[in-house]
Amino acid sequence: MRYVVTVLFLVMLIAVGCKQPNKTPVMTTSEQQPAPSTLEPIPPAETPAANAPPASPAVVTPPPRQLESPVPPPPSLTSNTYTVQKGDTLWSIAQKHLGDGKRWREIVELNPGLEPSKLKVGQVIILPAK
């Protein structure tokens, strides 16, 4: 009986000790900072010469802004251009020049700002490579 009471007492002490929220962690000797006497002093900062002119504040100039061009990029070597004719649709252009009307989305990707429902006669568009 005495053994059981001692074991229960030890278990309660361990349980209570684990539940203490403000318990400070113990640092090992490898985590401890060196004693203040072993720290080296910081050397004094160099002072500018008495006759040197004062340093001017740094002037920061932002990089030049690049303006977006409304003109589509020039056609690459692997693509060609097409001038829109009366009655053309992107589907019909893709069917005729690319062999598949479903490729009309590729034409839109190559021509930023191109609205499929607002094609204009004489408008030059870039076609992807076949």
Sequence and secondary structure as in RCSB ss.txt:
>XXXX:A:sequence
MRYVVTVLFLVMLIAVGCKQPNKTPVMTTSEQQPAPSTLEPIPPAETPAANAPPASPAVVTPPPRQLESPVPPPP
SLTSNTYTVQKGDTLWSIAQKHLGDGKRWREIVELNPGLEPSKLKVGQVIILPAK
>XXXX:A:secstr
 HHHHHHHHHHHHHHHHHT TT      TTTS   GGGS          TTS                 SS    
 TT EEEE  TT  HHHHHHHHHS GGGHHHHHHHSTT  GGG  TT EEEE   
